[in-house]
Amino acid sequence: MKTLATLLSPPVLLGLAAPFLAAQGPAAGALTAHLKEAALVHLDFTQTRTLAALSRPLKASGSMVLARDQGVIWALARPVAVTYVMGPKGLLVVRPDGVQERKSARETPMVAQMGRIFQAVAQGDWQQLEGLFAVSAQGRAGQWEVTLLPKPQAAPFLKRIRLDGGRVIDRIRIDEAGGDRQELVFEHQRTDLPLTPAEAALLAQD
């Protein structure tokens, strides 16, 4: 049986293709090029997961750090406190009691993909995920929408991902292959805060 912490873990895929499939709208790279200006983003999130097996959606909240050259810190505060650090080496899980558990990218392929998506958004570089998704984009730099349709290697996990934003990312909507859905809403985005010593230590461990 899945635990609550598992159900509320980082969004599953957890990570856009070239050439861009945006014949009816501007390319995602052009719409989000300004994201490259921010090497570090702090933000708060609210996560809502609607699972076919449950009558009510699950809600969670916490904070996130997108460090362009280092990785992603996903700090869940409610309903349980657990921190996930996503990077090239895989996933580091820090439990409330401080116990750490490392998982490789091979062990957590969906989480690894989510980390790559967040990194791509942070850099405004959708080519990072070439081969995983077909990408379409519409809107303008101040109000854009990017839709990701998985290619065969990602299809077992996902049906579709939609990202909305402006100056920074505002929302991610995920339709999973099994019928579950989730939505992430981001608030209080800050691009002027340095890493805290604790955040730097977590990213260094990854």
C-alpha positions in Angstrom: 0.0 0.0 0.0 1.2 3.5 -0.8 2.1 5.7 2.1 0.8 9.3 2.3 4.4 10.5 1.8 4.6 8.5 -1.4 1.3 9.9 -2.7 2.4 13.4 -2.0 6.0 13.0 -3.3 7.4 15.2 -6.1 5.1 15.2 -9.2 5.5 12.0 -11.2 7.0 12.0 -14.7 9.4 14.6 -11.3 11.6 17.1 -15.7 11.2 19.6 -24.0 12.0 18.7 -27.4 13.7 20.0 -30.5 12.7 20.7 -33.0 9.7 22.4 -31.3 6.3 21.3 -32.5 4.7 24.7 -32.4 3.5 25.3 -35.9 0.5 27.3 -34.7 2.3 29.3 -32.1 5.8 30.7 -31.1 8.4 28.2 -30.0 8.7 27.5 -26.3 12.3 28.6 -26.4 11.5 32.0 -27.7 8.6 32.5 -25.2 10.7 31.5 -22.2 14.2 32.8 -23.1 14.0 35.3 -20.2 14.0 32.5 -17.7 17.7 32.2 -18.3 18.2 35.5 -16.5 17.5 33.9 -13.1 20.1 31.3 -12.0 18.3 30.8 -8.7 14.5 30.8 -7.9 12.9 30.3 -4.5 9.1 29.7 -4.5 6.2 28.3 -2.5 3.9 25.6 -4.0 0.5 24.1 -3.4 0.0 20.6 -4.8 -3.4 18.9 -5.4 -3.5 15.3 -6.5 -6.7 13.6 -7.7 -6.3 9.9 -7.5 -8.7 7.4 -9.1 -8.5 5.2 -5.9 -9.5 8.0 -3.5 -12.8 10.0 -3.3 -11.1 13.2 -2.2 -8.0 14.9 -3.7 -4.9 15.1 -1.6 -3.4 18.5 -0.9 0.1 19.4 0.1 2.2 22.5 0.3 5.8 23.5 0.8 8.7 25.4 -0.8 11.1 24.8 -3.7 14.5 25.9 -4.8 15.5 25.8 -8.5 19.2 26.2 -8.7 20.1 26.2 -12.4 23.5 24.7 -12.2 23.0 22.5 -9.1 19.6 20.9 -8.8 16.2 21.2 -7.3 15.1 21.1 -3.6 11.5 20.1 -3.1 10.6 20.7 0.6 7.2 19.4 1.6 5.9 21.0 4.7 2.3 19.7 4.9 0.8 17.3 5.6 4.2 15.6 6.3 7.6 17.2 6.4 10.0 15.6 4.0 12.6 17.1 1.6 13.6 15.8 -1.8 16.8 16.9 -3.6 16.8 16.1 -7.3 19.9 16.3 -9.4 22.1 14.4 -11.9 23.0 11.7 -9.4 19.3 10.9 -8.7 17.1 11.6 -5.7 18.1 12.3 -2.1 15.3 12.0 0.5 15.6 13.7 3.9 13.1 12.4 6.4 11.8 14.5 9.3 14.2 12.9 11.7 17.1 13.8 9.5 17.7 10.3 8.1 18.8 10.5 4.5 18.1 8.0 1.7 19.6 8.1 -1.7 18.0 6.7 -4.8 19.5 6.5 -8.3 17.9 8.0 -11.4 17.3 4.4 -12.6 15.4 3.6 -9.4 13.2 6.7 -9.7 12.8 7.4 -13.4 9.6 9.5 -13.0 11.2 11.7 -10.3 14.3 12.0 -12.4 12.2 13.3 -15.3 10.5 15.8 -13.1 13.8 17.1 -11.9 14.8 17.6 -15.6 11.6 19.5 -16.4 12.1 21.9 -13.5 15.7 22.4 -14.6 14.6 23.1 -18.1 12.1 25.6 -16.9 14.7 27.3 -14.7 17.0 27.6 -17.6 14.5 28.4 -20.3 16.2 25.5 -22.2 13.6 23.1 -23.5 16.1 21.2 -25.6 17.4 19.5 -22.4 14.6 16.9 -22.7 14.9 16.2 -26.4 13.6 12.8 -27.1 11.2 12.6 -24.2 8.5 15.0 -25.3 6.9 16.8 -28.2 6.5 20.4 -27.3 3.9 23.0 -28.4 3.7 26.6 -27.1 1.4 29.6 -27.3 1.1 33.1 -25.9 3.7 35.7 -25.3 6.7 36.2 -23.1 4.6 37.7 -20.3 1.9 35.0 -20.5 2.9 31.7 -22.0 1.7 28.1 -22.1 3.8 25.1 -23.0 2.2 21.6 -23.5 4.3 18.5 -23.3 3.1 15.3 -25.0 5.3 12.2 -24.0 7.1 10.2 -26.6 7.0 6.4 -26.3 9.8 6.2 -23.6 7.8 8.6 -21.3 4.3 7.4 -22.2 4.1 4.7 -19.5 4.1 7.4 -16.9 2.4 10.3 -18.4 -0.4 11.5 -20.7 0.2 15.2 -20.9 1.9 18.1 -19.0 0.9 21.7 -19.3 3.0 24.6 -17.9 1.8 28.2 -17.5 3.8 31.2 -16.6 5.0 34.7 -17.3 8.2 36.1 -15.7 8.6 32.8 -14.0 6.6 29.5 -13.9 3.2 29.8 -12.3 1.4 26.5 -12.7 2.0 22.9 -13.8 -0.9 20.5 -14.6 -0.1 16.8 -15.0 -2.3 14.1 -16.5 -0.8 10.7 -15.6 -1.2 7.6 -17.8 -3.2 5.8 -15.1 -5.9 8.4 -14.9 -4.6 10.3 -11.9 -4.2 14.1 -12.1 -2.3 16.7 -10.2 -1.8 20.4 -10.3 1.0 22.5 -8.8 0.5 26.2 -8.2 3.5 28.4 -7.5 3.5 31.6 -5.5 6.0 34.1 -4.0 8.6 33.5 -6.6 11.9 35.2 -5.7 14.9 35.5 -7.9 16.9 37.8 -5.6 17.6 35.4 -2.6 20.9 33.5 -2.2 21.1 29.9 -1.1 20.9 29.5 2.6 23.7 27.4 4.2 21.3 24.5 4.7 20.2 24.7 1.0 23.8 24.8 -0.2 24.6 21.8 1.9 21.7 19.8 0.5 22.7 20.6 -3.1 26.3 19.8 -2.5 25.4 16.3 -1.1 23.5 15.6 -4.3 
